[in-house]
Amino acid sequence: QVQLVESGGGLVQAGGSLTLSCAASGTIFGFNTMGWYRQSPGKQRSMVATITAGGDTNYGDSVKRRFTISRDNAKNTVYLQMNSLKPEDTAVYYCHMFYYGYWGKGTLVTVSS
């Protein structure tokens, strides 16, 4: 059974930083594109960042130059380092595995002003 488990969410002041982790189990991690998405109440889920098996990255316009996605295939883990956080970054952040279409259950990030 494949599982994606996010961790690292919490409360942070505007301008601060958080690092999210997504640990995958039950599948071979290194061959899949991984992504982070987020969703706030009343808004559509949007792409935050993606990273291919080869390490190519893509970012949503609102997080470019602030967030960094990375992966450690040996640890079956993908990370999202979030810097210079803004209140509008407040959302539930979801880990996604492409090809299979798996989603984690999400971790809440709240940025106060």
C-alpha positions as semicolon CSV with decimal commas, in nm:
position;residue;x (nm);y (nm);z (nm)
1;Q;0,000;0,000;0,000
2;V;0,138;0,339;-0,102
3;Q;0,128;0,619;0,152
4;L;0,242;0,980;0,145
5;V;0,274;1,145;0,486
6;E;0,339;1,517;0,521
7;S;0,491;1,681;0,825
8;G;0,639;2,012;0,932
9;G;0,339;2,241;0,917
10;G;0,260;2,485;1,193
11;L;0,222;2,848;1,290
12;V;0,484;3,100;1,184
13;Q;0,506;3,478;1,169
14;A;0,520;3,662;0,840
15;G;0,875;3,671;0,714
16;G;0,962;3,345;0,883
17;S;1,046;3,004;0,744
18;L;0,921;2,647;0,756
19;T;1,033;2,324;0,594
20;L;0,777;2,062;0,501
21;S;0,858;1,696;0,451
22;C;0,674;1,424;0,262
23;A;0,773;1,065;0,330
24;A;0,665;0,800;0,083
25;S;0,627;0,432;0,161
26;G;0,507;0,126;-0,024
27;T;0,655;0,219;-0,362
28;I;0,982;0,290;-0,537
29;F;1,023;0,662;-0,486
30;G;1,300;0,761;-0,722
31;F;1,121;0,716;-1,055
32;N;0,830;0,954;-0,998
33;T;0,772;1,323;-1,031
34;M;0,665;1,467;-0,696
35;G;0,480;1,785;-0,617
36;W;0,348;2,014;-0,349
37;Y;0,003;2,168;-0,380
38;R;-0,193;2,389;-0,146
39;Q;-0,553;2,484;-0,083
40;S;-0,721;2,752;0,125
41;P;-1,093;2,774;0,211
42;G;-1,293;2,899;-0,085
43;K;-1,003;2,862;-0,326
44;Q;-0,903;2,599;-0,580
45;R;-0,610;2,373;-0,509
46;S;-0,302;2,513;-0,680
47;M;0,043;2,390;-0,769
48;V;0,322;2,513;-0,548
49;A;0,621;2,322;-0,680
50;T;0,712;2,005;-0,865
51;I;1,031;1,808;-0,905
52;T;1,100;1,532;-1,156
53;A;1,297;1,216;-1,093
54;G;1,588;1,385;-1,266
55;G;1,569;1,692;-1,045
56;D;1,402;1,942;-1,277
57;T;1,186;2,185;-1,079
58;N;0,887;2,405;-1,148
59;Y;0,723;2,664;-0,921
60;G;0,401;2,852;-0,902
61;D;0,438;3,222;-0,977
62;S;0,344;3,328;-0,625
63;V;0,622;3,128;-0,458
64;K;0,911;3,168;-0,700
65;R;1,232;3,286;-0,533
66;R;1,085;3,209;-0,192
67;F;1,023;2,832;-0,189
68;T;1,256;2,549;-0,282
69;I;1,156;2,190;-0,354
70;S;1,408;1,910;-0,318
71;R;1,417;1,534;-0,284
72;D;1,628;1,267;-0,123
73;N;1,558;0,941;-0,303
74;A;1,763;0,740;-0,055
75;K;1,526;0,855;0,219
76;N;1,209;0,838;0,006
77;T;1,139;1,196;0,103
78;V;1,057;1,522;-0,075
79;Y;1,095;1,859;0,095
80;L;0,958;2,209;0,057
81;Q;1,164;2,485;0,214
82;M;0,952;2,796;0,255
83;N;1,117;3,130;0,323
84;S;0,983;3,485;0,354
85;L;0,639;3,352;0,433
86;K;0,337;3,573;0,380
87;P;-0,013;3,552;0,528
88;E;-0,145;3,455;0,185
89;D;0,069;3,140;0,203
90;T;-0,166;3,011;0,472
91;A;-0,314;2,685;0,343
92;V;-0,319;2,311;0,376
93;Y;-0,020;2,178;0,186
94;Y;-0,048;1,843;0,010
95;C;0,217;1,610;-0,122
96;H;0,144;1,448;-0,459
97;M;0,298;1,161;-0,649
98;F;0,252;1,182;-1,023
99;Y;0,181;0,883;-1,248
100;Y;-0,001;0,697;-0,971
101;G;-0,201;1,003;-0,866
102;Y;-0,148;0,958;-0,493
103;W;-0,205;1,236;-0,241
104;G;-0,109;1,282;0,119
105;K;-0,363;1,400;0,373
106;G;-0,205;1,742;0,406
107;T;-0,033;1,955;0,667
108;L;-0,158;2,297;0,776
109;V;0,063;2,603;0,744
110;T;-0,060;2,922;0,911
111;V;0,125;3,249;0,864
112;S;0,036;3,531;1,100
113;S;0,086;3,902;1,034
